[in-house]
Every structure is written in structure tokens, then in C-alpha cells.
């Protein structure tokens, strides 16, 4: 049977146009280095954003409880690994705007990290207490390291960060310890344990060179310091005399050290229960200054060039952000982005900062030179903001 000529022509047109139709279903060609994500904590969703155009370019749903979510990125900056409070670990393709895979690996998680070679993703768990490690490409489990102490008890794990050599460092809140997990052989992890570091480590940071790990202590004054280049020297205490004998204010929100601020050889740290930022010299880890600020600091974050440090606060001052000039050591600007400022994130070279105002359902973008508002973006109860430039920084 001979097909009509018009039908043959139609089939031929469909055949030659098929590659074009298939290509049109793919995302627009773009790089990943200028992208980032904003966590919409109440909606279980992330927004995919462009730092260069101050714009939202996509949304990804179905990520579970994001009330304390954090994010790390694959080394090619294409995939965001989202750690949810419900124990969910989600791998999101930010170019295609889809969840590639999601696993619920625990009952209550507080964050995670990605290894130096980009092949492993580690999740810090409150419940069950410990560290779980997954293959970054498939999210298949590769290691389970319970944070066991005492008579079989499990500790909450906090303050996780990556270290060179495909290692992860983290603190055990209940056990008053710091552990380093060496995952160069994922089937046989090697664990170094450091005890008696101080009471109730609540968060931690790694300096930009990956050498020093600092754990903030909630149960007493001071900071626990471990030199990861010389771990046999053990954990030292720094700033141990800060606030000793003085009455602390009620703590409405725990400070976050993960948003560390290191500028030159000075480190800027939030003081628990105080309206001050502590400054220490990284050459000798001695206190060099205390900077009075409006409220109790939560995040103390340095602009990439180190010239400014931006600070947000716990309730009742959580509608304000203050800027410290690191040359003078003075507060030079006070801004009011909106109600309940939860997070700040600088663009990769620091010309702008993005600020989430949860209770006003918006993200405000400021020029860091003039402090002028560049843009506002709508977001439902926004919290964490993460740019893909983190993929190439230790401890992020």
C-alpha cells in the first residue's frame, strides 16, 4: 500500500525536526558558577537563583522538613546536596531543576559535608547519633559511624566540616568530644577521638586553609581548638577566660560558627549570651578585641576580601544586620532588611550580599560598597542561602 504524499511529507518533517524538539526539552545552556539556592524552610522547597542577575530561575519541591537545612555542592557545581531536619538527604540537579535522588537516612539531621575529592557525602545526625556516609553519585550508603560513648549511648553530632585527605571532622555534643573520620578507604574508616574538650560543643568551623578546627562550647566559656596538622598535640582551649564570673543573658538562638569569619589573621566569633563579637589572632589564638554590637550574634560572616564582617542577631534584635569594618574594628552600618533575618551569603567576589528575612517572606540583596538595596526577591519563609562557589572552599 502506498501512503499519501501529504502523509509522507508530514512524517518526514517530524523526523527531521525531532532532534530540535528533543533539544528544546533540555535546559538552556548555562554555566553553574553564578548559581545558588535559597531554602524555603516552611515549604520543603529550594529556589534556584542567579547571583549575577539577582533573580530566581527555578524551584524544586518535595525536599521534606527544611527547618534547619544546609546545602553543599558537587565539585562541578551542578548538584546541590540538601540536608533536611527530618533525616532527608536530597541530590538536586540545579541545571534541570529536579530531585535526582532522595533518601531518608536518619531521624533528625543537622547538616553535612562533601569530601575533598567530591566522591563522598557525610551526614551528621542527632538521631541516631553518628555519621552516615554516602556515595555522591548514587547516594548509596558506604559507611555508618555511630557516635558511641559511655555505656553504649549515642551522642548528637554537630559542627561537621570536611578536611583535606577525604576526612571529616565533627563534634559530639553529649560526649564532649571531637572526632576525625578518615574515609580514604570508605569500607574501613579510621577514627581519631579527642576527649575532654569542654562542655557541650554546639558547632564548629574549619579555617580556610583546613588546618584548625574550632568548636564552640555551650556549657562553659571558651573555644576548643584542634590543630589538624598536628593532632597529637591534642585539643587546646582558647578564650577560656572570656566572660568568666559574669552573668550571661538568656540565649534565644544558638550562634552558628559554620558561617565563620576569618579576615587576614583575625577570626571573628559570636559570643554566646552577649552583645559582642570576639576577635582572636590566628597566629597565637589570643583575644585581641571585643566589638560591641546591637544584640546576640548568630552569624558572623566575612566578606570574601576580609574588609567587612556582617552580623545578624537572635531575638529580639533579629530584624537588624550590622557591618563591622575590620580595619577600624568598628560598626560602620546598621541595616534593617526585614523581620527575622536568618542567614547572609556573599556573592563569590563579595560585591553583594543576600540576606533572608523569614517573617517578611523575602530575600534582600545589598551592594556591599554603598549598602544600597539592589533587589528584593519573594521567598516563602526563607532561611539558608548557598552559592555554588562553596564547592571549592574547604569547610563549606
Buried (B, 14 or more C-beta within 10 A) or exposed (E): EEEEEEEEEEEEEEEEEEEEEEEEEEEEEEEBBBBBBBBBBBBBBBBBBBBEEBEBBBBBEEBBBBBBBBBBBBBEBBBBBBBBBBBBBBBBBBBBBBBBBBBEBBEBBBBBBBBBEBBBBBBBBBEBBBBBBBEBBEBEEBBEBBBBBEEEEBBBBBBBBBBBBBBBBBBBBBBBBBBBBBBBEBEEBEEBEBEEBBBBBBBBBBBBEBBBBBBBBBEEBBBBBBBBEEBEEEBBBBBBEBBEEEEEEEEBBBBBBBBBBBBEEBBBBBBBBBBBBBBBBBEEBEBEEBBEBBBBBBBBBBBBEBBBBBBBBBEEBBBBBBBBEBEEBEBEBEBEBBEBBBBBBBBBEBBBBBBBBBEBBBBBBBEBEEBEEBBBBEBBBBBBBBBBBBBEBBBB
